[in-house]
Amino acid sequence: MTYDALLPVFLSTERDSHKPNSLPFKFSDGFGFDTRTIGGILSVQGLYAMASTLFFFPVVAKRVGTLRLFRLLALTYPLLYIVTPYLVLLPDSLRMTGIYVMVVWKNTYSTWAYPSNALLLTNSAPSPLSLGTINGVAASTASLCRAFGPTVSGLLYSVGLKTGYSGLVWWVTALVTVGGAFISLGIPEPEVKIDEKEEVEEDEDEDEDEDDEEEPLLTTTPHGLAPST
């Protein structure tokens, strides 16, 4: 969410080569792209994201496993935010190449991480009846992040430009993703998938119905027929 909100602003920030830099952390610059160039970059991003979700993710998730893939992405996600601000230090001839590399990197991670998270969340449900509550809480939390994420990141980006640290917001976000990486290490592998839980419950219901059908309605007693209890 933060990356999607910051990328157009980052690309449109005017270039300023007169500010003194003190590497590796103090530098402030932009790309100064116009709206047409930024729109083209975002179009490529959207096309690749669609292809990555439809064609690449199912193959990788099946081979690696959903939980293992999610952990791999979570543990390496901070690198994306650490490296991104240094794109402004590339020579002019390599800037556009660097941008597209980062766009592919970011969209590969996001289009693999979100479905993995959704699958793990679904399979963690104790029963299909609780899926509505779990998905509702997850959607509410995501909406809250979408509301506050761009606001906080935009504020940090402005502070970074004023102080000469244009990478400030990216590095703060990297710290947040480090916290997410540690959380991912504590996620257990679901013992039974949600579709398997549904099959188990259906089998149990069928067994109960068979028992009810097999139980006789009348039993024989010394005094005659009596209803079964």
SVG drawing of the C-alpha trace seen along z (x, -y; Angstrom):
<svg xmlns="http://www.w3.org/2000/svg" viewBox="-48 -24 77 86">
<polyline fill="none" stroke="black" stroke-width="0.4" points="0.0,0.0 2.8,-2.4 4.8,-1.6 1.8,-2.1 1.0,-5.4 4.6,-6.7 5.8,-5.5 4.0,-8.2 5.1,-10.9 8.6,-9.6 8.7,-9.5 7.2,-13.0 9.5,-14.7 11.6,-17.3 15.3,-16.7 17.6,-18.7 21.3,-18.1 22.4,-21.2 21.7,-19.7 24.8,-18.3 24.8,-14.5 26.5,-12.6 26.2,-8.9 25.0,-6.4 22.0,-8.0 21.8,-11.7 20.7,-12.4 17.6,-14.0 16.6,-13.9 13.8,-12.8 13.2,-11.8 11.0,-14.8 8.9,-12.6 5.8,-14.0 2.3,-12.4 2.6,-10.6 5.8,-8.8 4.5,-7.9 1.3,-6.6 3.2,-4.4 5.2,-3.0 2.1,-2.3 0.5,-0.6 3.4,1.8 3.1,2.4 -0.6,3.3 0.0,5.7 2.8,7.5 0.8,7.7 -2.0,9.4 0.3,11.9 2.2,12.6 -1.0,13.4 -2.6,15.6 0.4,17.5 3.4,17.3 1.9,17.5 0.0,20.8 3.1,22.6 5.4,21.2 2.9,21.7 2.4,25.3 6.1,26.1 7.3,24.2 4.2,24.3 2.0,21.4 3.5,20.9 7.1,21.3 6.6,18.9 4.9,16.3 7.8,16.5 10.4,16.2 8.6,13.0 8.2,11.6 11.8,12.1 13.1,10.4 10.5,7.7 12.6,5.1 15.3,5.2 12.8,3.8 12.2,0.7 15.9,0.3 17.0,0.3 14.3,-1.8 15.4,-5.3 18.9,-4.7 17.4,-4.6 17.9,-8.4 21.7,-7.9 21.8,-5.9 23.2,-7.5 20.6,-8.9 21.2,-6.0 20.3,-3.4 17.5,-5.2 14.6,-3.9 16.0,-0.3 16.3,-0.5 12.7,-1.7 11.4,1.2 13.5,3.7 12.0,2.3 8.5,2.4 8.8,6.0 10.4,6.8 7.6,5.1 4.8,6.5 6.2,10.0 6.3,9.8 2.9,8.2 1.1,10.5 2.5,13.5 2.2,12.3 -1.4,11.3 -2.8,14.5 -0.6,16.5 -1.9,14.5 -5.5,15.0 -5.0,18.8 -3.3,19.1 -6.0,17.0 -8.7,19.2 -7.0,22.4 -6.6,21.2 -10.3,21.0 -11.5,23.6 -14.6,24.2 -16.3,22.8 -18.8,21.0 -16.1,18.7 -14.8,17.6 -17.1,14.6 -15.9,13.3 -12.2,13.9 -12.4,12.4 -14.4,9.4 -11.8,8.6 -9.0,9.0 -10.7,6.7 -11.4,4.1 -7.7,4.2 -6.6,3.8 -8.9,0.9 -7.5,-0.8 -4.0,-0.4 -5.1,-1.8 -6.5,-4.8 -3.6,-5.7 -0.7,-4.3 -0.6,-6.9 -1.2,-9.7 1.7,-8.7 4.0,-7.8 3.3,-11.1 4.1,-13.0 7.4,-11.2 8.3,-11.7 7.8,-15.5 10.0,-15.5 12.6,-13.5 12.8,-15.9 13.0,-18.9 15.8,-17.4 17.8,-16.0 16.9,-12.3 14.6,-11.3 15.0,-7.7 13.5,-8.3 10.0,-7.0 11.3,-4.0 13.6,-2.9 10.9,-3.5 8.6,-1.2 11.4,1.3 11.4,1.4 7.7,2.1 8.2,5.0 10.9,6.4 8.2,6.7 6.0,8.5 8.9,10.9 9.2,11.9 5.5,12.5 5.6,14.7 8.0,17.0 5.4,17.8 2.7,18.8 2.0,22.5 1.2,24.8 -2.5,25.5 -3.1,29.1 -6.2,29.4 -7.2,27.2 -10.7,25.6 -12.0,27.8 -10.8,30.9 -12.6,29.6 -15.8,29.3 -15.4,32.9 -14.9,34.1 -18.0,32.3 -20.0,33.7 -18.9,37.2 -19.8,36.8 -23.3,35.5 -23.7,38.5 -22.7,40.9 -25.3,39.4 -28.0,39.6 -27.1,43.3 -27.3,44.0 -30.7,42.4 -32.0,44.4 -30.7,47.7 -32.1,47.2 -35.5,49.1 -38.6,47.1 -40.2,50.0 -38.7,52.6 -40.1,55.9 -40.7,56.3 -42.4,59.1 -45.5,56.9 -45.5,56.3 -44.2,53.5 -42.9,50.3 -41.4,47.2 -37.6,47.0 -36.0,44.5"/>
</svg>
